Structure formats: C-alpha cells, structure tokens
Amino acid sequence: MNTNTHNADWKITPTQHVEAAGTRFAYRRLGPDVGVPIVLFNHWGANLDNFDPRIVEGLASVRPVYALDYRGVGNSGGTAPLSVAEMAADTIATIRVLGLKSADVIGFSLGGFVAQQILFDAPDVVRRAILAGTGPAGGTGIERVGRVSWPLKQAAFGRKSENADPQQFDLALEDLETAIAAIHAEDEADSPSGKPHPKPRAANRGALPAYLPRIEEIIEPESLICACGGGLHCIGEDASERLDVIPAQFRVIVTRRPKYACRACTDGVAQAPAPARLIQAGLPTEATIAHVLVSNTPIICPCIGRPRS
C-alpha cells in the first residue's frame, strides 16, 4: 500500500486499493506526509472522479488528503449498502486500515450523513468535522432524499463510468416526476380532510417612508350592480404601496455672452466674463454632477431610509 503520493494534480493521482471489512475499497491520496490527514466523503452516487480538483488540490497543498469510494460505488468492490450506518462502518474500517489514528473529515451531502454517523460510532477517529450541504437524521425532508435522487443517480452515474446516455436522462426524469408526485400525494394524505392548505406567508418588507408624497389611485370594479340587480356598497378596501420615481429631465443650458463695442471709438469690446465651471471645459453643470452622485449613493434611497444628518 503506497502512502507517499505527492502528486499536485488530482486528475493524475493514481487510484489505490485497500482491504477493509472484507471488501476492496478504492481511494486516492494526495499531499504531504506530515500533518493531520483530511478524509473526504462525497455526495450521493459519486465516485472519485466527482471530487472537485480545485478543492482537493487546495487542501492537499498543506495537508495529506484521502478520498474514498463507498462500497459498491466506483472502483470499490462489494454491493452498495442500504443504510448510512453500514457506510459509516465501512469508512471507519477503511480509515483504521489506512493507519490514520485521527483525521479531520469533510462530508458533502450524503457524505455529511456518513460523517455524522462516524462521530457517534467512532469519535476517536475524528478530530474535527465539516458538514457541507447536508442535514441531520430526521430533519425535514431528509427521509425523501433517496426517492428523489435515485432516478437521477441511476441515469448520471454508472458503477465504473461517468458516461451517460441522453435517453437515460429522459427515463430518469419520468421516474423523478413519479417520485415527486408520490411525495405530494403523501402530503395531501397527511393533511386533515376538509382543511385547505395554508396560504403562503406574505412577505413583510416594511412600510415606505412617510415623508414621500403619495398619489392615490382607486381601481373600481367594472360594475357596481349586483347579479341580483341591487346596488353594491363599499364594505372595505385593500391598499398597497409601490415606490415610483419620476425620471430626471435632462436639459441643455445655452450660455450666451453678447459682445458690445462703441460706435464712437475703438477702445475695445465689452463682454461679461464666462461663469466658472466645476469641471474645466466640462459639459455637466453642478446640478448634473449632484444628480449623478445622488443616484449612485444607495443610502439615500427611500427603500433603505433617509440619510443621516
């Protein structure tokens, strides 16, 4: 068993094998020989080729990194286990056979389930754990992950190859729709009969500032005559507010400075001096520059609040 792999490129890191718990497990090792090792647990249906090289190589620049294939997945032998507890037991056995007395583990998605189980079953194996994109056992919707993910997993991942037939995805999407429909049927069955589903909670974005002027518009029904022939009377109203803006109107200021001369002499020409410009020889006036600055300062936007004095 070779544990001295120093490749800096995950794609060319060789796949190795180790016997643990009666199964031949595939793994890859990258990084130096010193430091607390990091063990990576991948997501549902993924094999060694699905690890992100940028993440693995980044971790391996300072720490030894081990990535494992679960039993029955990728290049590992055996049959895929049916429970997270079995996957955790396989992983614990593999870590111990590799001679890792203590390791930091990173579990992504399903790998997060495995990491949590290892923390319960063999806390001495794990020094620290990072759980990413995962959830706890019994969490909301966790029990449905398998049924929804399985059709796509079957289409996307083979046991030995990542190649996928486009027709497989069509079949997988049909299976996925069936699984989602079954879940919706369960939700309806769990709901008390005769009780409608609650309406989505309305978002509360607060009120627009009171100092802004209001322009009210009243939208009346097309007819105020009831179907029975009687007249309708107002019993209430719904009011809502939206923030509107009147776009700035740009204009051109033409500055003319007449020149005056005397008919009786040739003492010179009289003309008013040109007004100073904020930007020498620039086109915008002071008001235009102020408008640009205000428009790009979000703190004075009415949606956020008035500027502090």
Backbone torsions as a table, in degrees:
resi	resn	phi	psi	omega
1	MET	NA	121.1	-175.5
2	ASN	-93.7	122.8	178.0
3	THR	-121.3	24.5	-177.9
4	ASN	-118.1	36.2	179.8
5	THR	-79.3	125.3	-177.6
6	HIS	-119.4	18.3	-179.4
7	ASN	-59.0	140.6	176.7
8	ALA	-96.0	-4.8	-177.1
9	ASP	-113.5	116.0	-177.4
10	TRP	-63.0	-33.9	-174.3
11	LYS	-66.7	-26.6	-179.0
12	ILE	-106.8	6.5	176.1
13	THR	-69.1	125.8	-175.2
14	PRO	-70.4	147.7	174.3
15	THR	-83.5	128.8	179.6
16	GLN	-114.9	171.8	-178.4
17	HIS	-135.8	150.4	178.4
18	VAL	-143.7	142.5	178.6
19	GLU	-90.4	123.4	179.3
20	ALA	-149.9	136.2	177.8
21	ALA	53.9	35.7	177.9
22	GLY	75.0	13.3	-177.9
23	THR	-132.4	148.3	177.9
24	ARG	-93.3	108.9	-176.1
25	PHE	-99.9	140.4	176.6
26	ALA	-92.6	142.2	177.2
27	TYR	-154.2	164.8	173.3
28	ARG	-131.7	146.1	179.2
29	ARG	-125.7	136.2	-178.4
30	LEU	-141.5	142.3	174.7
31	GLY	112.1	-176.0	-175.6
32	PRO	-73.7	173.1	179.0
33	ASP	-87.8	-13.4	-176.4
34	VAL	-105.3	156.2	179.0
35	GLY	102.7	159.1	177.5
36	VAL	-68.3	125.3	-177.6
37	PRO	-68.8	152.9	175.5
38	ILE	-113.2	129.0	179.1
39	VAL	-112.3	128.1	-176.5
40	LEU	-103.3	133.5	175.8
41	PHE	-116.1	124.2	-171.2
42	ASN	-90.1	178.6	-175.6
43	HIS	-83.7	-178.6	-176.4
44	TRP	-56.9	126.2	173.8
45	GLY	72.3	6.0	-176.3
46	ALA	-91.5	150.7	174.4
47	ASN	-117.2	-170.1	-174.6
48	LEU	-59.4	-31.0	-178.2
49	ASP	-71.5	-11.4	-176.8
50	ASN	-91.3	-7.2	175.3
51	PHE	-68.2	140.4	179.6
52	ASP	-73.2	115.8	-177.9
53	PRO	-56.8	-34.7	-177.3
54	ARG	-65.7	-36.7	178.6
55	ILE	-72.2	-47.2	-178.1
56	VAL	-62.4	-46.2	-178.1
57	GLU	-66.5	-34.5	177.4
58	GLY	-64.4	-44.5	178.2
59	LEU	-65.9	-40.3	-176.5
60	ALA	-72.5	-9.0	178.3
61	SER	-70.5	-19.8	-179.1
62	VAL	-129.5	-14.6	-175.6
63	ARG	-139.1	150.5	171.7
64	PRO	-69.2	134.2	-176.3
65	VAL	-121.5	133.4	175.2
66	TYR	-119.5	133.2	174.1
67	ALA	-122.7	135.2	-172.9
68	LEU	-117.9	149.2	166.8
69	ASP	-94.9	133.1	176.3
70	TYR	-67.8	162.1	178.2
71	ARG	-60.3	132.4	179.5
72	GLY	78.3	6.6	-178.5
73	VAL	-121.7	140.6	177.9
74	GLY	60.9	-126.7	-177.9
75	ASN	-95.6	5.9	176.4
76	SER	-80.8	147.5	180.0
77	GLY	-83.9	-175.2	177.3
78	GLY	80.9	-173.2	179.8
79	THR	-108.6	138.2	-177.9
80	ALA	-57.0	132.9	-179.5
81	PRO	-69.4	161.8	-177.0
82	LEU	-103.6	1.6	-179.1
83	SER	-143.9	155.5	177.1
84	VAL	-65.5	-34.7	179.8
85	ALA	-60.2	-40.3	177.7
86	GLU	-66.6	-40.7	178.9
87	MET	-63.1	-39.5	179.2
88	ALA	-66.0	-41.4	179.3
89	ALA	-62.3	-41.8	176.9
90	ASP	-60.6	-44.3	-176.3
91	THR	-67.2	-40.3	177.9
92	ILE	-60.8	-44.9	179.6
93	ALA	-62.6	-39.9	-179.6
94	THR	-66.3	-44.1	179.9
95	ILE	-59.9	-40.9	-178.5
96	ARG	-70.7	-37.8	178.1
97	VAL	-66.6	-33.5	177.9
98	LEU	-70.9	-8.3	177.2
99	GLY	82.6	20.1	180.0
100	LEU	-89.4	106.5	-177.5
101	LYS	-71.6	-35.3	178.3
102	SER	-152.1	139.6	-175.9
103	ALA	-144.8	156.9	168.7
104	ASP	-93.9	134.1	-176.7
105	VAL	-116.4	146.3	175.0
106	ILE	-125.4	116.1	-179.3
107	GLY	-112.5	123.6	179.5
108	PHE	-109.6	127.3	177.9
109	SER	57.9	-118.0	177.5
110	LEU	-58.2	-33.9	176.8
111	GLY	-60.3	-28.6	175.7
112	GLY	-68.2	-34.5	174.7
113	PHE	-61.9	-45.8	-178.4
114	VAL	-62.4	-43.8	-178.7
115	ALA	-61.2	-42.3	179.7
116	GLN	-63.9	-39.7	179.6
117	GLN	-65.8	-37.6	178.7
118	ILE	-64.1	-37.5	178.7
119	LEU	-59.9	-32.9	177.9
120	PHE	-79.3	-43.8	-171.5
121	ASP	-82.3	-34.0	-176.3
122	ALA	-145.0	67.9	-177.8
123	PRO	-61.3	-21.5	179.5
124	ASP	-69.6	-19.4	-178.0
125	VAL	-78.8	-28.6	-171.8
126	VAL	-108.0	126.9	173.3
127	ARG	-86.4	-51.0	177.5
128	ARG	-141.0	153.6	-179.2
129	ALA	-133.5	138.9	172.7
130	ILE	-116.4	124.3	179.7
131	LEU	-109.5	121.2	-175.6
132	ALA	-124.8	131.8	175.6
133	GLY	56.1	43.5	-174.1
134	THR	-138.3	-167.5	-179.3
135	GLY	-159.3	169.3	-179.0
136	PRO	-84.2	159.1	174.7
137	ALA	-61.5	134.1	-178.9
138	GLY	83.5	0.7	178.5
139	GLY	-68.0	161.7	-177.0
140	THR	-58.7	122.3	176.9
141	GLY	80.3	-5.8	-176.9
142	ILE	-63.8	-36.7	-176.9
143	GLU	-67.6	-10.7	-178.2
144	ARG	-99.2	-3.8	-175.4
145	VAL	-58.0	-45.3	-176.7
146	GLY	-61.9	-45.1	-176.6
147	ARG	-66.2	-35.5	-179.1
148	VAL	-80.4	-35.6	-175.8
149	SER	-81.9	-29.1	-172.4
150	TRP	-57.2	-45.6	-179.0
151	PRO	-59.7	-42.3	180.0
152	LEU	-70.3	-34.9	178.3
153	LYS	-63.0	-43.2	-179.2
154	GLN	-61.7	-36.4	-177.4
155	ALA	-80.5	-35.6	-172.7
156	ALA	-86.8	-34.4	-171.8
157	PHE	-121.0	124.4	170.4
158	GLY	-93.4	169.5	-178.8
159	ARG	-68.5	-31.3	-177.3
160	LYS	-117.2	-14.6	-171.7
161	SER	-139.4	154.8	176.9
162	GLU	-96.0	-0.2	-179.4
163	ASN	-68.6	138.8	-177.7
164	ALA	-131.1	138.5	175.8
165	ASP	-85.4	127.8	179.6
166	PRO	-54.0	-33.6	178.9
167	GLN	-65.7	-28.4	177.3
168	GLN	-63.6	-36.3	179.8
169	PHE	-67.1	-37.3	177.7
170	ASP	-60.0	-45.2	178.5
171	LEU	-66.4	-38.0	-178.9
172	ALA	-65.5	-39.2	179.2
173	LEU	-64.4	-36.1	176.4
174	GLU	-63.5	-43.9	178.0
175	ASP	-63.9	-37.1	180.0
176	LEU	-66.2	-42.1	177.6
177	GLU	-61.7	-38.8	178.1
178	THR	-63.7	-42.7	-179.9
179	ALA	-64.6	-41.7	179.8
180	ILE	-66.7	-39.4	178.1
181	ALA	-62.2	-38.4	178.6
182	ALA	-64.8	-38.2	178.9
183	ILE	-66.6	-41.7	177.9
184	HIS	-63.4	-38.5	178.2
185	ALA	-63.0	-38.5	177.3
186	GLU	-64.6	-40.4	178.8
187	ASP	-61.8	-42.3	179.7
188	GLU	-67.1	-36.6	179.3
189	ALA	-68.2	-32.8	179.6
190	ASP	-74.6	-22.1	-178.8
191	SER	-74.5	140.6	177.4
192	PRO	-58.6	137.3	-177.7
193	SER	-64.5	140.7	176.9
194	GLY	84.5	-10.4	-179.6
195	LYS	-100.1	122.1	179.6
196	PRO	-70.0	156.9	177.4
197	HIS	-66.5	140.7	-179.8
198	PRO	-61.8	146.9	178.2
199	LYS	-71.9	149.7	177.0
200	PRO	-58.5	142.1	-178.9
201	ARG	-66.1	130.3	179.3
202	ALA	-71.7	137.8	-179.8
203	ALA	-74.7	136.7	178.9
204	ASN	-106.6	102.5	-178.3
205	ARG	-100.1	9.8	179.4
206	GLY	82.2	-173.8	-177.0
207	ALA	-109.8	150.7	175.4
208	LEU	-73.3	150.5	-175.8
209	PRO	-55.7	140.5	-176.8
210	ALA	-71.1	-21.6	-176.5
211	TYR	-74.0	-12.5	179.7
212	LEU	-76.0	139.5	177.4
213	PRO	-66.2	147.0	-179.8
214	ARG	-110.3	136.0	171.4
215	ILE	-119.2	113.5	-175.0
216	GLU	-92.5	139.5	173.0
217	GLU	-126.5	133.5	-178.4
218	ILE	-110.7	124.6	-178.8
219	ILE	-108.1	110.3	-178.5
220	GLU	-93.4	154.9	173.2
221	PRO	-60.8	159.5	-179.7
222	GLU	-61.3	-31.4	-179.4
223	SER	-141.5	142.3	176.2
224	LEU	-104.1	18.5	177.0
225	ILE	-103.1	125.7	-179.6
226	CYS	-70.8	159.8	178.7
227	ALA	-61.9	-25.2	179.2
228	CYS	-81.3	-9.4	179.9
229	GLY	107.4	-13.4	-180.0
230	GLY	-82.0	170.0	-180.0
231	GLY	-89.4	145.6	178.0
232	LEU	-89.3	142.0	175.9
233	HIS	-122.7	150.4	-175.0
234	CYS	-73.0	128.9	179.3
235	ILE	-117.3	2.7	-179.5
236	GLY	159.3	-173.2	-179.4
237	GLU	-160.2	157.7	170.6
238	ASP	-108.1	132.2	-179.4
239	ALA	-123.8	138.7	176.7
240	SER	-140.7	156.9	-178.7
241	GLU	-123.4	146.3	173.9
242	ARG	-133.7	148.0	179.8
243	LEU	-89.3	122.2	-179.4
244	ASP	-114.2	163.7	178.5
245	VAL	-142.2	141.8	173.5
246	ILE	-97.1	113.3	-176.1
247	PRO	-58.3	145.2	178.1
248	ALA	-63.5	141.4	179.4
249	GLN	-101.1	114.5	179.4
250	PHE	-83.8	143.4	178.6
251	ARG	-142.0	165.0	-179.7
252	VAL	-111.9	123.7	176.6
253	ILE	-94.3	116.7	178.4
254	VAL	-97.3	115.9	-179.9
255	THR	-99.4	117.5	178.5
256	ARG	-110.5	133.5	177.5
257	ARG	-122.3	97.2	-179.2
258	PRO	-61.9	146.8	176.4
259	LYS	-106.3	132.0	-178.7
260	TYR	-118.9	143.1	177.9
261	ALA	-136.9	153.1	-178.7
262	CYS	-88.6	137.6	179.0
263	ARG	-80.9	-19.9	-174.6
264	ALA	-92.1	-16.5	-179.0
265	CYS	-145.7	-177.8	179.1
266	THR	-126.6	42.4	-176.6
267	ASP	-72.7	-14.1	177.8
268	GLY	138.3	-172.6	-177.7
269	VAL	-112.5	135.5	177.2
270	ALA	-101.5	131.4	179.8
271	GLN	-154.0	139.4	178.6
272	ALA	-67.4	144.5	179.7
273	PRO	-67.6	152.1	178.9
274	ALA	-71.1	138.2	179.3
275	PRO	-65.5	148.1	179.8
276	ALA	-68.9	145.9	178.1
277	ARG	-112.9	142.0	-179.7
278	LEU	-61.8	-38.6	174.9
279	ILE	-114.9	118.8	-176.1
280	GLN	-58.4	126.1	-179.4
281	ALA	62.0	15.3	179.9
282	GLY	-84.7	161.5	-179.3
283	LEU	-88.2	-34.7	-175.0
284	PRO	-75.8	145.1	173.3
285	THR	-83.7	175.4	177.6
286	GLU	-60.1	-39.3	-179.5
287	ALA	-65.2	-38.1	179.3
288	THR	-65.6	-42.8	179.1
289	ILE	-64.4	-41.5	178.0
290	ALA	-61.9	-38.9	179.2
291	HIS	-63.4	-42.0	-180.0
292	VAL	-64.2	-43.3	-179.5
293	LEU	-64.9	-42.9	-179.5
294	VAL	-66.2	-40.2	-178.2
295	SER	-66.2	-22.5	-178.7
296	ASN	-105.0	15.9	177.4
297	THR	-116.3	96.3	-172.8
298	PRO	-66.5	-16.5	-175.7
299	ILE	-66.7	-22.4	-179.9
300	ILE	-97.6	5.6	177.2
301	CYS	-65.7	133.4	-179.0
302	PRO	-57.6	-25.3	179.3
303	CYS	-69.0	-22.0	-176.3
304	ILE	-103.1	-37.4	179.3
305	GLY	141.1	165.4	-179.8
306	ARG	-73.4	149.3	177.9
307	PRO	-67.3	143.8	178.4
308	ARG	-76.0	142.2	179.9
309	SER	-80.6	NA	NA
